[in-house]
Amino acid sequence: MKFYSQINTRFFIFLFSLFSFFACGTVERPSKPSATGRAGELLVVMEQNQWDRQPGEMVRNIFQQNIPMFLQPEPMFDIVRIDQKSFVKLFETHRHILFADVSAEHARPTIEVQRDVWSYPQMVIRVKAPNDSAFQAVMERNEEAFLDYYIGMERERLINAYKRMTNHAARSAVERVFDISMVVPEGYYVAVEGENFIWLRRTGTREDLDMGVLIASLPYKDPAIDFDHATIRARRDSLTRMYIPGQFDGSFMTTYPELDPEFREINFNGLYALEARSLWRVEGDFMGGPFINYTLVDEKTNRLFIFDGFVYAPKFDKRDYLRQVMAVMYSVQFPENDVLSDK
């Protein structure tokens, strides 16, 4: 049975509507200035009277909601709000811009999504609605897509930066073991290489900072088994027990036992994938943190791939660190699919 027959039609359409925006390397860089703005920052252009009412509350609820599976609350984005009259040339190069306008002048709700309008890489979303209830309905219906658009642009920025500072030895190791290409930035190194397994590790100059990307592959057999939630969790725990030791004898990484991971279907560079988020801990130690795991199939070679990124940063916010390891994973290129490019 072909794997893609398992994908429901609604998700299939959504997946490829996002692909045109997020398939890294498929969009040539325009001759525009580099985008500005801090990591995880969203510029909202919205009038004060709308910001103080239900529309503003809706924007805050979506973009400042807590990231799932973090021990301490951290928002999806840090919001900077300005009025329309304050949106001058200085702000045009911001990487993530949301124009939100609620006015009776609009006959019906509309959404416009554009990239690289004034800078590169840039995502600009315009939402117009005739009243508060219509605006709320539009935002609720498109919440996940809007978040994916902006987070996808954040990844693109990171991948572009990583291509300029690649660790070629680590990248060659990934290509040799898996016959795939991945942008591995400087600072990462191959900590462990096993049978169809690599652990890419980065230990920072800051105390208590550790970031990891795990890559594993195995023969693809049956979607009902290989994409089963319990199987994904057990497979991860098996890999981390085997390859990711703690600092004490007999200690090893495992998924937090009292917490079920959150799963969702996603577009991973144009391929269907199942995303799992949860917390990890070290059995026999007090270390822990968030992780994100992707399970997907390269049907041309009939291989199941597991990409897993985790962060240990007990003294720091973890949102931007986790997005950095996500960018490393999303930089993967399957040569036979030709999804990514080094252009």
Rosetta blueprint (number, residue, H / E / L):
1 M L
2 K L
3 F H
4 Y H
5 S H
6 Q H
7 I L
8 N L
9 T H
10 R H
11 F H
12 F H
13 I H
14 F H
15 L H
16 F H
17 S H
18 L H
19 F H
20 S H
21 F H
22 F H
23 A L
24 C L
25 G L
26 T L
27 V L
28 E L
29 R L
30 P L
31 S L
32 K L
33 P L
34 S E
35 A L
36 T E
37 G L
38 R L
39 A L
40 G L
41 E E
42 L E
43 L E
44 V E
45 V E
46 M L
47 E L
48 Q H
49 N H
50 Q H
51 W H
52 D L
53 R L
54 Q H
55 P H
56 G H
57 E H
58 M H
59 V H
60 R H
61 N H
62 I H
63 F H
64 Q L
65 Q L
66 N E
67 I L
68 P L
69 M L
70 F L
71 L L
72 Q L
73 P L
74 E L
75 P E
76 M L
77 F L
78 D E
79 I E
80 V E
81 R E
82 I E
83 D L
84 Q H
85 K H
86 S H
87 F L
88 V L
89 K H
90 L H
91 F H
92 E H
93 T L
94 H E
95 R L
96 H E
97 I E
98 L E
99 F E
100 A E
101 D E
102 V E
103 S L
104 A L
105 E L
106 H L
107 A L
108 R L
109 P L
110 T E
111 I E
112 E E
113 V E
114 Q E
115 R E
116 D L
117 V L
118 W L
119 S L
120 Y E
121 P L
122 Q L
123 M E
124 V E
125 I E
126 R E
127 V E
128 K E
129 A E
130 P L
131 N L
132 D H
133 S H
134 A H
135 F H
136 Q H
137 A H
138 V H
139 M H
140 E H
141 R H
142 N H
143 E H
144 E H
145 A H
146 F H
147 L H
148 D H
149 Y H
150 Y H
151 I H
152 G H
153 M H
154 E H
155 R H
156 E H
157 R H
158 L H
159 I H
160 N H
161 A H
162 Y H
163 K L
164 R L
165 M L
166 T E
167 N L
168 H H
169 A H
170 A H
171 R H
172 S H
173 A H
174 V H
175 E H
176 R H
177 V H
178 F H
179 D L
180 I L
181 S E
182 M L
183 V L
184 V L
185 P E
186 E L
187 G L
188 Y E
189 Y E
190 V E
191 A E
192 V E
193 E E
194 G E
195 E L
196 N L
197 F E
198 I E
199 W E
200 L E
201 R E
202 R E
203 T E
204 G L
205 T L
206 R L
207 E L
208 D L
209 L L
210 D E
211 M E
212 G E
213 V E
214 L E
215 I E
216 A E
217 S E
218 L E
219 P E
220 Y L
221 K L
222 D L
223 P H
224 A H
225 I H
226 D H
227 F L
228 D L
229 H H
230 A H
231 T H
232 I H
233 R H
234 A H
235 R H
236 R H
237 D H
238 S H
239 L H
240 T H
241 R H
242 M H
243 Y H
244 I L
245 P E
246 G L
247 Q L
248 F L
249 D L
250 G L
251 S L
252 F E
253 M E
254 T E
255 T E
256 Y L
257 P L
258 E L
259 L L
260 D L
261 P L
262 E E
263 F E
264 R E
265 E E
266 I E
267 N E
268 F E
269 N L
270 G L
271 L E
272 Y E
273 A E
274 L E
275 E E
276 A E
277 R E
278 S E
279 L E
280 W E
281 R E
282 V E
283 E E
284 G L
285 D L
286 F L
287 M L
288 G E
289 G E
290 P E
291 F E
292 I E
293 N E
294 Y E
295 T E
296 L E
297 V E
298 D E
299 E L
300 K L
301 T L
302 N L
303 R E
304 L E
305 F E
306 I E
307 F E
308 D E
309 G E
310 F E
311 V E
312 Y E
313 A L
314 P L
315 K L
316 F L
317 D L
318 K L
319 R H
320 D H
321 Y H
322 L H
323 R H
324 Q H
325 V H
326 M H
327 A H
328 V H
329 M H
330 Y H
331 S L
332 V L
333 Q E
334 F L
335 P L
336 E L
337 N L
338 D L
339 V L
340 L L
341 S L
342 D L
343 K L
